[in-house]
Amino acid sequence: MDNNMNYQVVMKNKKPNIILIVVITAILSSLVGAGSLFLVIRYFPDLAINSITNVTKTEKEVTVTDKGIADAVDKIYDAVVVVRTYKNGQLFSTGTGFIYKNQNNNYYIITNYHVIEQGDRVSVVFTDGSEVNVMVENGDKYSDIAVLSYKSNTELVVAEMGSSVDMRVGDTVFAIGAPLDSAVYSWSVTRGVLSGKDREVEVSTTNSNISDWIMLVLQTDAAINSGNSGGPLCNSNGEVIGVTNMKLITDGVEGMGFAIPIEEVANYADAIINGEEITRPYIGISMTDANSLYTSRVYGFEPTDGVLLDNVEANSPASKAGLKKGDIIIAINDVEVKNVASLRYQLYKYKIGEVIEVKYLRDGHSRTADLTLISK
């Protein structure tokens, strides 16, 4: 007899047992009290023992063992500070920061540039409630990074840096900050996942409704609120992978917060700490979006993608390359430029001294020009 037949025979021999179990189950369902249990044990001892064993296994399968990320939070908690910005003696704004480095008892703290940009005095509050004045080393509005420093003979906790590059979408992340600009909620922890990487988000660096810059950021659904700005976004090991700096606020949108990747943060922070000047390419133009109503009213043509030159400075790279007021830049090195934000984003990828090709429109005709980038 082959294997298939053996399999069939075994199955056939087991059918009566299955029927017997069904019948017994029906009997058990109709019996009540201790007497029913006695009958089962008296006449079907094997079945009673098996039933008890099965129930025990089921209870163990639903045991909850997730203990959260408390150990990871403990690792960085005391490295997080509340940043308080004062103007003319009055508290102007608050945010969050974290201790980035210690060099000879000089502690460097990272926060967002927009948290401290309008203040004339900045202090930080530690988890023990103590508040100290700090020095603003420098900051950069386009990277939205600022570095503060504080000299302390008492050892402070320094945050560990992680890698946003090694993170995968769906990985657990958490943020620590002071939401709602309130001391009541300081050092709040919110947990979520990494929702996306390399998100290009248009922002305004002038506190207006017009976007003039694009930031390449991480996206998370961990709650990010006002006051969280400058705080750390961490991986499940308590290492900083980004600096929270904004959230998307609009009808119908929930859970879209953003953070600057730690690799970019470190580049700017280290430059500031080392006393290096942060410079970006300059071509000598005043510009506006070519698709704005202003463009059509002043220049009399239909709005279009690109950047309209409102003015070209004399002896600037743009002037030397032949660009004039009224020209519309539509591409840099064959990469399309749709508005002011995208022009800056593309332009600032290059270094001073490099030559770029600019494609532009004049009187409806496409032209190109080579510009040598300089510092302002």
SVG drawing of the C-alpha trace seen along z (x, -y; Angstrom):
<svg xmlns="http://www.w3.org/2000/svg" viewBox="-29 -98 68 100">
<polyline fill="none" stroke="black" stroke-width="0.4" points="0.0,0.0 1.5,-3.4 1.8,-6.5 -1.3,-8.0 -3.4,-5.0 -1.9,-5.0 -2.8,-8.7 -6.4,-7.9 -6.7,-5.0 -5.5,-7.1 -8.0,-9.8 -10.8,-7.3 -9.9,-5.7 -10.0,-9.1 -13.5,-10.1 -15.4,-8.2 -13.2,-9.9 -14.1,-13.3 -17.8,-12.4 -17.4,-11.3 -15.8,-14.6 -18.7,-16.5 -21.3,-14.5 -19.5,-14.8 -19.2,-18.6 -22.9,-18.8 -23.5,-16.8 -21.1,-19.1 -23.0,-22.2 -26.3,-20.9 -25.0,-19.9 -24.7,-22.3 -22.7,-22.4 -20.2,-20.2 -22.2,-17.0 -21.4,-17.6 -17.7,-17.8 -17.9,-14.6 -19.5,-12.7 -16.9,-13.9 -14.0,-12.9 -15.7,-9.6 -16.4,-8.4 -14.1,-10.4 -10.9,-11.1 -8.6,-11.6 -10.9,-14.1 -11.2,-16.1 -7.4,-16.3 -7.0,-17.4 -9.6,-20.1 -8.0,-21.6 -4.6,-21.7 -5.9,-23.5 -7.5,-26.2 -4.2,-26.9 -2.4,-27.3 -4.9,-29.8 -4.5,-32.0 -0.7,-32.2 -1.0,-33.2 -2.8,-36.5 -0.3,-37.7 0.8,-41.3 4.6,-41.8 5.2,-45.2 6.9,-47.5 7.2,-50.5 10.4,-52.6 11.0,-53.8 14.6,-52.7 15.3,-54.6 13.6,-57.7 15.7,-57.5 18.8,-57.4 18.2,-60.9 15.7,-62.5 18.1,-64.6 19.9,-65.8 16.8,-67.6 16.3,-71.2 13.5,-73.8 14.8,-76.9 13.4,-80.3 13.9,-83.3 13.6,-86.8 13.2,-90.2 13.4,-93.5 13.2,-91.7 10.0,-89.8 9.6,-86.1 9.2,-86.1 9.1,-82.4 9.9,-78.9 11.1,-75.8 13.2,-72.7 16.8,-71.7 19.3,-69.0 22.9,-68.8 24.9,-67.9 28.5,-68.0 30.9,-68.6 34.3,-70.1 36.3,-70.9 33.1,-71.4 31.7,-73.7 28.4,-72.2 26.8,-72.8 23.1,-72.8 21.2,-72.4 17.8,-74.0 15.9,-75.5 17.0,-78.9 13.4,-80.1 13.2,-79.6 15.9,-82.1 16.2,-84.4 14.2,-87.4 15.5,-87.3 18.2,-89.4 18.7,-86.8 18.3,-83.1 18.2,-80.7 17.7,-76.9 15.9,-75.0 17.2,-71.6 15.1,-68.6 15.9,-69.5 14.2,-72.9 17.3,-75.0 17.4,-77.8 20.7,-79.3 21.6,-81.9 23.4,-80.6 25.4,-82.1 24.1,-82.0 27.1,-80.7 25.4,-81.3 22.5,-80.1 21.3,-79.7 17.8,-80.4 17.8,-78.1 18.9,-75.0 16.9,-76.2 19.7,-75.2 21.2,-77.3 23.9,-76.3 23.9,-77.5 26.7,-77.0 27.0,-76.8 30.1,-76.4 29.5,-74.0 31.8,-72.2 28.9,-69.9 28.8,-66.9 25.7,-67.0 24.1,-64.3 25.0,-64.5 22.6,-63.0 23.9,-60.1 23.7,-60.6 22.1,-58.0 21.7,-57.7 18.6,-58.7 20.1,-57.0 19.9,-53.6 16.3,-54.2 13.5,-52.4 10.0,-53.7 7.9,-52.1 10.6,-52.1 9.6,-53.3 10.6,-56.9 9.8,-59.2 10.1,-62.9 10.7,-64.8 9.7,-68.5 7.8,-71.2 4.5,-71.3 2.1,-74.3 4.9,-76.6 4.0,-75.5 6.1,-74.4 3.3,-72.2 3.9,-69.8 7.6,-70.1 9.6,-67.0 6.5,-65.3 7.2,-62.1 5.3,-61.2 5.7,-58.0 5.1,-57.0 6.8,-55.7 9.0,-57.1 6.4,-57.8 8.7,-59.0 12.2,-60.1 13.5,-62.8 10.2,-64.8 10.6,-68.1 8.5,-70.6 8.1,-74.2 8.5,-76.7 8.7,-80.4 11.9,-81.8 10.3,-85.3 7.2,-84.3 5.0,-85.1 2.5,-83.0 4.8,-82.9 7.2,-79.9 10.8,-80.8 12.7,-77.7 12.4,-73.9 13.5,-71.7 14.5,-68.0 13.0,-66.4 11.9,-63.2 8.2,-62.7 6.7,-61.2 3.3,-60.6 4.6,-61.2 2.8,-64.2 4.7,-67.4 3.2,-70.6 4.1,-74.2 7.1,-74.3 8.5,-71.0 10.6,-72.9 14.3,-72.1 13.8,-68.9 15.2,-65.5 13.5,-62.9 15.0,-59.6 15.1,-56.0 14.0,-53.1 17.5,-53.0 17.3,-56.6 19.7,-58.0 18.9,-61.3 18.1,-60.9 16.6,-64.3 15.6,-67.7 11.9,-68.4 11.0,-71.7 7.5,-71.8 4.2,-70.1 1.6,-70.4 -1.4,-72.2 -4.5,-72.2 -8.0,-70.9 -8.2,-67.1 -4.6,-66.5 -3.5,-64.6 -0.1,-63.3 2.2,-64.9 5.3,-66.2 8.7,-66.8 12.4,-66.7 15.7,-67.8 17.9,-64.7 20.7,-64.6 23.4,-64.3 22.5,-67.7 22.1,-69.1 25.6,-67.9 27.2,-69.4 25.9,-72.9 26.3,-72.6 29.9,-71.5 30.7,-74.3 29.2,-76.8 31.1,-75.2 34.4,-75.4 33.8,-79.1 33.2,-78.6 31.1,-81.1 28.1,-79.5 28.0,-81.0 25.8,-80.2 26.0,-81.1 24.9,-84.5 24.0,-85.6 22.7,-89.1 18.9,-89.1 15.7,-90.1 13.0,-87.6 9.3,-86.7 7.2,-83.7 6.4,-84.0 3.0,-82.4 1.8,-85.2 -0.9,-87.7 1.8,-90.4 3.7,-89.1 0.7,-89.3 -0.4,-92.7 3.0,-94.4 4.5,-92.6 1.3,-91.9 1.8,-88.2 0.1,-85.0 1.4,-83.5 3.8,-80.6 6.2,-78.3 9.6,-79.9 11.2,-82.9 10.7,-86.4 13.7,-88.7 12.5,-92.0 16.0,-93.4 19.5,-92.4 22.3,-94.0 25.2,-95.6 28.4,-93.6 26.7,-90.6 27.1,-87.1 23.6,-87.4 24.4,-90.8 27.7,-89.5 25.9,-86.5 23.5,-88.9 20.4,-88.4 18.0,-91.4 15.0,-92.6 11.9,-90.8 13.7,-87.5 12.2,-84.3 14.5,-81.6 13.0,-78.2 15.9,-75.8 19.3,-75.4 21.6,-72.8 18.6,-71.3 16.6,-70.9 13.2,-72.6 12.7,-75.7 9.0,-76.3 9.2,-79.1 11.5,-81.1 11.6,-78.2 12.8,-75.7 15.3,-78.1 17.0,-78.6 16.8,-74.9 18.6,-74.1 21.1,-77.0 22.2,-76.3 23.2,-72.7 26.3,-74.3 29.4,-75.7 31.0,-79.1 33.2,-79.2 31.2,-76.6 29.7,-77.4 26.0,-76.7 23.9,-76.9 20.7,-78.9 17.9,-78.5 15.6,-81.5 12.8,-83.1 13.0,-86.5 10.2,-87.8 8.9,-84.2 12.2,-82.8 14.3,-80.3 18.0,-81.2 20.9,-79.9 23.7,-81.6 26.6,-80.4 26.9,-82.0 29.9,-81.7 28.8,-81.6 30.2,-84.0 29.6,-84.8 27.7,-87.9"/>
</svg>
